[in-house]
Amino acid sequence: MYCITIGTGRCGTLTVAKIFSSQSRLQTNATHEGYLLPWAFDAASFDAYAEWIEGRSAHPVHCDAGFYLLPYAEALMAFRGLVVVVERPRAEVVASYER
């Protein structure tokens, strides 16, 4: 099984990944450490990602997080597993980049 966390940068995906990684039965990739997908949806790339995540570990659950997964949200939900969407008000995200 997998758990995917999706959100824009600076919205909390890294925090969620860190929470998941503190659990002994989960293997987690922190944001930007996983299998990077092209921004424009590409079925072949998604299939390769699905194979990668299925073969990732012997842990019962594998977690991945990143904004680059946004274009693949529908495909991920159909794949099997859990998709967590992290949302933060737009003004807060923009302000965090301006610091």
Secondary structure, DSSP 4 states (H G I P E B T S, - for coil): -EEEEE--TTSSHHHHHHHHHTSTTEEEPPTTSS-PPPSS--HHHHHHHHHHHHTS-SSSEEEEE-GGGGGGHHHHHHHSSEEEE----HHHHHHHHH-
